[in-house]
Amino acid sequence: MAAAEPKPPVGAAAAGRLARSCWSAFWDYETPKVIVVKNRRLGIVYRAVQLLILLYFVWYVFIVQKSYQDSETGPESSVITKVKGITLSEHKVWDVEEYVKPPEGGSVFSIITRIEVTPFQTLGTCAESMRVSNATCDSDKDCVAGQLDMLGNGVRTGRCVLYYHGSSKTCEVSGWCPVEDGASVSQFLGTMAPNFTILIKNSIHYPKFQFSKGNIENRKDGYLKHCTFHEVSDLYCPIFKLGYIVEQAGENFTELAHTGGVIGVIINWDCDLDLSASECNPKYSFRRLDPKHIPASSGYNFRFAKYYKINGSITRTLIKAYGIRIDVIVHGQAGKFSLIPTIINLATALTSIGVGSFLCDWILLTFMNKNKVYSHKKFDKMVDAPERGAGPGLCASEPSQQDCVLTDARGLAQL
């Protein structure tokens, strides 16, 4: 009788099965099982969710947001401005050199429309302004010599003197005299200011796409000498009247000229570079930037002085200027077709369509009357196979036999 061949170790057999499984997983193709549920309401929900997701990606993501493009925000920009015009006050004619501050022609500048002038100020002693806290007094005891108020106009001398008008008294200070509210004169410059013209030269560059453009028509017939801005007929003539800017910002010019304010001129360059360069055009909008409904922070004014000598002594004219400050703000976005964002968004769209299946599965497993039947059909529960011959009705463990499939006699027709 021949000797029985030794059986391989159990560990070696397990390792062999694991190796065959790994190779099988590498070469085999797996596809999910599809279960058809005959339920009209659930089918309508499923298709409606798929349709909404499809519409969202087609209309909003691809058409509105143009997510198939590579984009660049915040173009490199330069702004040069130039103001022209003359105006009158009660005492003189004002030209550009006097009412535009600063004169360099940058993206932020101010046009003076009203001034309060304190002429002939010299270094000396005089009564402090009544607007300064603790400046009023009855006698010299109320004034401390050498005291300096950061919001005041000078160093206190310790004397209590009569104010510029009336019978009130304030502490005397050493500084530029007379102080501003003691002798200032108001002058209005805004009578002809609405007709001032403002040229705004703007050029932008998108370095990612090597695209540049400006907002001025490239013509040699003196076009800029006789044109003014019009959104349709003269889009590339960036010459605006000050009155037009204030009107487009929704403000009253006379009121704004008296109190001052900040107006933003916003130039937006949104460019679809899949189209021709002529389709990339600037869009202008105007709005007030300072909060006019908050008295503490509305309005705009600043001070400056002009110095000269009279009889050898230094004298100055202090000017408190109210004006309209113009802030030119440039922003935009450029986009051009790119394969990478297109693939990413298409993959996202296809993946998102699966949300419909997830929603309908949740409805079936949670709310439907036959949810246990559906759960039994959808999920296969696997257990470790027992030894061969362990009992009837159990699957055999040999690889040559077919897989054991559990069936439900009632089927999915009951859903």
C-alpha positions as CSV (number, residue, x, y, z in Angstrom):
1,M,0.0,0.0,0.0
2,A,1.5,3.3,-1.1
3,A,2.2,5.9,1.6
4,A,-0.3,8.8,1.8
5,E,1.1,12.1,0.5
6,P,1.6,14.6,3.2
7,K,-1.0,17.4,3.2
8,P,0.4,20.9,2.9
9,P,0.3,23.0,6.0
10,V,-2.9,25.0,6.6
11,G,-1.0,28.3,6.5
12,A,0.5,27.5,3.1
13,A,-3.0,26.7,1.7
14,A,-4.3,30.0,3.1
15,A,-1.4,31.9,1.5
16,G,-2.1,30.2,-1.8
17,R,-5.7,31.2,-1.7
18,L,-4.8,34.8,-0.8
19,A,-2.3,34.9,-3.7
20,R,-4.9,33.7,-6.2
21,S,-7.4,36.2,-4.8
22,C,-5.0,39.1,-5.3
23,W,-4.3,38.1,-8.9
24,S,-8.0,37.6,-9.5
25,A,-8.7,41.1,-8.1
26,F,-6.0,42.5,-10.4
27,W,-7.3,41.0,-13.6
28,D,-11.1,40.8,-13.0
29,Y,-13.6,43.5,-13.8
30,E,-16.2,44.3,-11.2
31,T,-19.6,46.0,-11.9
32,P,-22.3,46.9,-9.4
33,K,-25.6,45.0,-9.2
34,V,-28.6,46.9,-10.4
35,I,-32.0,46.5,-8.7
36,V,-35.0,47.8,-10.4
37,V,-37.8,49.1,-8.1
38,K,-41.2,49.4,-9.6
39,N,-42.4,52.5,-7.8
40,R,-43.6,55.5,-9.9
41,R,-43.3,58.1,-7.2
42,L,-39.8,57.1,-6.3
43,G,-38.9,57.1,-9.9
44,I,-40.2,60.6,-10.4
45,V,-38.2,61.8,-7.4
46,Y,-35.1,60.1,-8.7
47,R,-35.3,61.6,-12.2
48,A,-36.3,65.1,-10.8
49,V,-33.2,65.2,-8.6
50,Q,-31.0,64.1,-11.5
51,L,-32.5,66.8,-13.7
52,L,-32.0,69.5,-11.1
53,I,-28.3,68.5,-10.7
54,L,-27.8,68.4,-14.4
55,L,-29.4,71.9,-14.9
56,Y,-27.3,73.3,-12.1
57,F,-24.0,72.1,-13.7
58,V,-25.0,72.9,-17.3
59,W,-26.6,76.3,-16.7
60,Y,-24.9,77.8,-13.6
61,V,-21.5,76.1,-13.4
62,F,-20.6,75.9,-17.1
63,I,-22.7,78.8,-18.6
64,V,-22.9,81.4,-15.9
65,Q,-19.6,80.7,-13.9
66,K,-17.7,79.5,-17.0
67,S,-16.0,76.8,-14.9
68,Y,-14.5,75.3,-18.0
69,Q,-12.0,78.3,-18.1
70,D,-8.8,79.0,-16.2
71,S,-9.3,82.4,-14.6
72,E,-7.2,85.3,-13.2
73,T,-8.5,88.0,-10.9
74,G,-7.1,91.4,-10.1
75,P,-5.4,92.7,-13.2
76,E,-2.3,94.8,-13.1
77,S,-3.5,98.3,-13.6
78,S,-2.3,101.9,-13.9
79,V,-4.4,105.1,-13.6
80,I,-3.6,108.6,-14.7
81,T,-6.1,111.5,-14.2
82,K,-6.3,115.0,-15.5
83,V,-8.9,117.7,-14.5
84,K,-9.7,120.8,-16.5
85,G,-11.9,123.8,-15.9
86,I,-12.1,127.1,-14.0
87,T,-14.5,128.4,-11.4
88,L,-15.3,131.5,-9.4
89,S,-15.6,132.4,-5.7
90,E,-16.7,135.6,-4.1
91,H,-13.3,137.1,-4.5
92,K,-11.3,135.4,-7.2
93,V,-11.0,133.0,-10.2
94,W,-9.8,129.5,-9.4
95,D,-8.0,127.3,-11.9
96,V,-6.9,123.6,-11.8
97,E,-3.6,124.4,-10.1
98,E,-5.4,125.7,-7.0
99,Y,-8.5,123.5,-6.6
100,V,-7.1,120.0,-7.4
101,K,-5.1,118.3,-4.6
102,P,-2.7,116.6,-5.1
103,P,-1.8,117.9,-8.6
104,E,0.1,114.7,-9.7
105,G,-2.9,113.1,-11.4
106,G,-3.1,109.8,-9.5
107,S,-6.0,107.5,-8.9
108,V,-7.0,109.4,-5.8
109,F,-7.5,113.2,-5.9
110,S,-9.7,115.9,-4.5
111,I,-11.5,118.8,-6.1
112,I,-12.1,121.7,-3.7
113,T,-15.6,123.1,-3.8
114,R,-15.7,125.2,-0.6
115,I,-13.1,126.8,1.7
116,E,-13.0,128.5,5.0
117,V,-10.1,130.9,5.0
118,T,-8.3,132.3,8.0
119,P,-6.0,135.0,6.6
120,F,-3.0,136.8,8.1
121,Q,-2.1,134.3,10.8
122,T,1.1,135.2,12.7
123,L,3.0,133.6,15.6
124,G,1.7,135.3,18.8
125,T,-0.8,135.1,21.6
126,C,-4.6,135.1,21.3
127,A,-7.8,133.6,22.7
128,E,-8.3,129.8,22.3
129,S,-11.1,128.5,20.3
130,M,-14.4,127.8,22.2
131,R,-14.6,124.5,20.4
132,V,-11.7,123.2,22.6
133,S,-12.8,121.4,25.7
134,N,-12.1,123.3,29.0
135,A,-11.1,126.4,27.0
136,T,-13.7,128.8,28.6
137,C,-12.8,130.6,31.7
138,D,-13.9,133.3,34.2
139,S,-10.5,134.3,35.6
140,D,-6.8,133.5,35.3
141,K,-7.1,130.8,37.9
142,D,-9.0,128.7,35.4
143,C,-6.1,128.6,33.0
144,V,-2.9,126.6,33.7
145,A,0.3,128.1,32.2
146,G,2.2,125.7,30.0
147,Q,-0.8,123.3,29.5
148,L,-1.0,121.9,26.0
149,D,-4.2,120.4,24.6
150,M,-3.6,118.1,21.7
151,L,-6.9,119.3,20.1
152,G,-6.1,122.9,20.8
153,N,-4.2,125.6,18.9
154,G,-1.3,126.3,21.1
155,V,0.3,126.4,24.6
156,R,-1.7,128.2,27.3
157,T,-0.1,131.2,28.8
158,G,-2.2,131.2,32.1
159,R,-4.3,134.3,31.2
160,C,-8.0,134.5,30.7
161,V,-8.9,136.9,27.9
162,L,-12.0,138.0,25.9
163,Y,-13.1,136.0,23.0
164,Y,-13.1,137.5,19.5
165,H,-16.7,138.4,19.6
166,G,-19.2,138.6,22.5
167,S,-18.5,138.8,26.2
168,S,-17.2,135.2,26.6
169,K,-13.7,134.5,27.8
170,T,-11.3,131.7,26.9
171,C,-7.7,130.8,28.0
172,E,-5.0,132.6,26.0
173,V,-2.7,130.4,23.9
174,S,0.6,131.0,22.2
175,G,0.5,129.8,18.6
176,W,-0.7,130.9,15.1
177,C,-3.2,133.8,15.7
178,P,-6.0,134.4,15.3
179,V,-7.3,130.9,15.6
180,E,-9.4,129.4,12.8
181,D,-13.0,129.8,14.1
182,G,-12.2,133.3,15.3
183,A,-11.6,134.9,12.0
184,S,-12.4,132.4,9.2
185,V,-14.3,133.4,6.0
186,S,-16.3,130.9,3.9
187,Q,-16.0,130.9,0.1
188,F,-18.0,128.6,-2.2
189,L,-16.2,127.3,-5.4
190,G,-18.9,124.9,-6.6
191,T,-20.8,127.2,-8.9
192,M,-19.1,126.0,-12.1
193,A,-17.7,122.8,-10.7
194,P,-20.3,120.5,-12.3
195,N,-18.8,121.3,-15.7
196,F,-15.2,120.3,-14.7
197,T,-14.0,117.5,-17.0
198,I,-12.0,114.6,-15.7
199,L,-9.9,112.4,-18.0
200,I,-9.3,108.9,-16.6
201,K,-6.6,107.0,-18.4
202,N,-6.6,103.3,-17.5
203,S,-4.6,100.4,-18.8
204,I,-4.8,96.8,-17.5
205,H,-2.7,93.6,-18.0
206,Y,-3.4,90.0,-17.2
207,P,0.0,88.4,-17.0
208,K,-1.2,84.8,-17.0
209,F,-2.7,85.2,-20.5
210,Q,-0.4,87.9,-21.7
211,F,-3.3,90.2,-22.4
212,S,-3.3,94.0,-22.2
213,K,-5.8,96.7,-23.1
214,G,-6.5,100.4,-22.4
215,N,-9.7,102.4,-22.1
216,I,-8.8,105.1,-24.8
217,E,-9.7,104.9,-28.5
218,N,-6.6,104.5,-30.6
219,R,-7.3,107.3,-33.1
220,K,-5.2,110.1,-34.5
221,D,-7.9,112.7,-35.4
222,G,-8.0,114.5,-32.1
223,Y,-10.9,112.4,-30.9
224,L,-10.3,113.2,-27.2
225,K,-10.4,116.9,-27.7
226,H,-14.1,117.1,-28.5
227,C,-15.7,113.9,-27.0
228,T,-17.2,113.1,-23.6
229,F,-18.1,109.7,-22.2
230,H,-21.2,107.9,-23.4
231,E,-21.8,104.3,-22.5
232,V,-22.9,103.3,-26.0
233,S,-21.5,105.8,-28.6
234,D,-18.3,106.9,-26.8
235,L,-17.3,104.1,-24.5
236,Y,-13.6,104.6,-25.2
237,C,-13.7,108.4,-24.5
238,P,-13.0,108.4,-20.7
239,I,-13.7,112.1,-20.2
240,F,-16.3,112.6,-17.5
241,K,-18.0,115.7,-16.2
242,L,-17.9,116.0,-12.4
243,G,-21.6,116.7,-12.4
244,Y,-22.3,113.5,-14.3
245,I,-20.2,111.4,-11.8
246,V,-22.0,112.9,-8.8
247,E,-25.4,112.4,-10.5
248,Q,-24.6,108.7,-11.4
249,A,-23.6,108.2,-7.8
250,G,-27.1,109.3,-6.8
251,E,-26.0,112.5,-4.9
252,N,-27.1,116.1,-4.9
253,F,-24.2,118.2,-6.2
254,T,-24.9,121.4,-4.2
255,E,-25.2,119.5,-0.9
256,L,-22.1,117.4,-1.6
257,A,-20.1,120.5,-2.6
258,H,-20.8,122.1,0.8
259,T,-20.1,119.1,3.1
260,G,-17.6,117.2,0.9
261,G,-17.7,113.5,0.2
262,V,-15.9,110.6,-1.4
263,I,-17.1,109.2,-4.8
264,G,-15.8,106.0,-6.2
265,V,-15.3,105.5,-9.9
266,I,-15.2,101.7,-10.4
267,I,-13.8,100.3,-13.6
268,N,-14.6,96.7,-14.2
269,W,-12.7,94.6,-16.7
270,D,-14.4,91.2,-17.0
271,C,-12.9,89.6,-20.1
272,D,-13.8,86.3,-21.8
273,L,-10.5,85.7,-23.7
274,D,-12.1,82.8,-25.7
275,L,-13.7,85.7,-27.7
276,S,-11.9,88.4,-29.6
277,A,-10.1,91.3,-27.8
278,S,-12.8,93.7,-29.0
279,E,-15.3,91.9,-26.7
280,C,-13.3,92.9,-23.6
281,N,-14.6,96.3,-22.7
282,P,-14.5,98.4,-19.5
283,K,-17.7,98.9,-17.5
284,Y,-18.0,102.0,-15.3
285,S,-20.0,102.4,-12.2
286,F,-20.2,105.2,-9.6
287,R,-21.1,105.3,-5.9
288,R,-20.5,107.3,-2.8
289,L,-18.0,105.6,-0.5
290,D,-18.3,107.7,2.7
291,P,-21.4,106.9,4.9
292,K,-23.4,110.0,4.4
293,H,-26.1,108.9,6.9
294,I,-23.6,108.8,9.8
295,P,-22.7,112.4,10.7
296,A,-19.6,111.5,12.6
297,S,-17.9,110.0,9.5
298,S,-19.6,111.6,6.5
299,G,-18.2,114.4,4.5
300,Y,-14.6,115.2,3.5
301,N,-12.3,118.1,4.4
302,F,-8.7,118.8,4.9
303,R,-6.4,121.8,5.8
304,F,-3.4,123.3,4.2
305,A,-1.6,126.7,4.5
306,K,0.1,129.2,2.3
307,Y,3.1,131.0,3.8
308,Y,4.6,134.4,2.9
309,K,6.3,137.4,4.6
310,I,4.8,140.8,5.5
311,N,7.3,143.4,6.8
312,G,9.8,140.6,7.5
313,S,7.5,138.5,9.7
314,I,6.3,135.1,8.7
315,T,2.6,135.1,7.9
316,R,0.3,132.4,6.6
317,T,-3.2,131.9,5.3
318,L,-4.9,128.8,6.7
319,I,-7.4,127.1,4.4
320,K,-9.9,124.5,5.5
321,A,-11.0,122.9,2.3
322,Y,-14.2,120.9,1.6
323,G,-14.2,118.9,-1.6
324,I,-15.2,115.9,-3.6
325,R,-12.6,113.2,-3.4
326,I,-12.5,110.8,-6.4
327,D,-11.2,107.3,-5.9
328,V,-10.6,105.4,-9.1
329,I,-10.9,101.6,-8.4
330,V,-10.0,99.0,-11.0
331,H,-10.9,95.4,-10.7
332,G,-11.9,92.5,-13.0
333,Q,-11.5,88.9,-14.0
334,A,-10.2,87.2,-17.2
335,G,-10.9,83.6,-18.2
336,K,-9.8,81.3,-21.0
337,F,-10.6,77.7,-21.8
338,S,-8.5,75.1,-20.1
339,L,-8.7,71.3,-20.2
340,I,-7.9,70.7,-16.5
341,P,-10.8,72.7,-14.9
342,T,-13.1,71.3,-17.6
343,I,-12.3,67.7,-16.7
344,I,-12.5,68.4,-12.9
345,N,-16.0,70.0,-13.2
346,L,-17.2,67.3,-15.6
347,A,-16.1,64.6,-13.1
348,T,-17.8,66.6,-10.3
349,A,-21.0,66.8,-12.3
350,L,-21.1,63.1,-13.1
351,T,-20.3,62.2,-9.4
352,S,-23.0,64.5,-8.2
353,I,-25.7,62.8,-10.2
354,G,-25.3,59.9,-7.8
355,V,-26.9,62.0,-5.1
356,G,-30.3,61.0,-6.6
357,S,-29.5,57.3,-5.9
358,F,-28.4,58.1,-2.4
359,L,-31.6,60.1,-1.7
360,C,-33.9,57.4,-3.1
361,D,-32.1,54.6,-1.2
362,W,-32.6,56.6,2.0
363,I,-36.3,57.0,1.3
364,L,-36.7,53.3,0.6
365,L,-34.8,52.2,3.7
366,T,-36.5,54.7,6.0
367,F,-40.0,55.5,4.9
368,M,-41.3,52.8,2.5
369,N,-43.6,50.0,3.9
370,K,-41.4,47.2,2.3
371,N,-38.1,48.6,3.4
372,K,-37.0,45.3,4.9
373,V,-37.5,43.6,1.5
374,Y,-35.4,46.2,-0.2
375,S,-32.7,46.0,2.4
376,H,-32.6,42.2,2.0
377,K,-32.2,42.5,-1.7
378,K,-29.7,45.4,-1.7
379,F,-27.3,44.2,1.0
380,D,-25.7,40.7,0.9
381,K,-24.6,39.5,4.4
382,M,-21.5,37.3,4.2
383,V,-20.3,34.9,6.9
384,D,-17.3,32.6,7.2
385,A,-18.1,29.3,5.4
386,P,-18.3,26.3,7.7
387,E,-16.4,23.0,7.1
388,R,-17.8,20.8,4.3
389,G,-20.8,18.8,5.4
390,A,-21.4,20.9,8.5
391,G,-25.1,21.0,7.8
392,P,-27.8,21.2,5.1
393,G,-28.6,24.4,3.3
394,L,-25.1,25.8,3.7
395,C,-22.7,26.6,0.8
396,A,-19.8,24.3,0.0
397,S,-16.3,25.7,0.4
398,E,-14.8,24.2,-2.7
399,P,-13.8,26.9,-5.3
400,S,-15.2,24.8,-8.1
401,Q,-18.8,25.1,-6.8
402,Q,-21.0,28.1,-7.6
403,D,-21.5,30.9,-5.2
404,C,-24.4,30.5,-2.8
405,V,-27.2,33.0,-3.7
406,L,-30.0,33.7,-1.3
407,T,-33.4,34.5,-2.9
408,D,-36.6,36.0,-1.7
409,A,-39.7,34.2,-2.8
410,R,-41.7,37.4,-2.8
411,G,-39.2,39.4,-4.8
412,L,-39.0,43.1,-5.5
413,A,-42.5,43.1,-7.1
414,Q,-43.9,43.7,-3.6
415,L,-42.1,47.1,-3.3
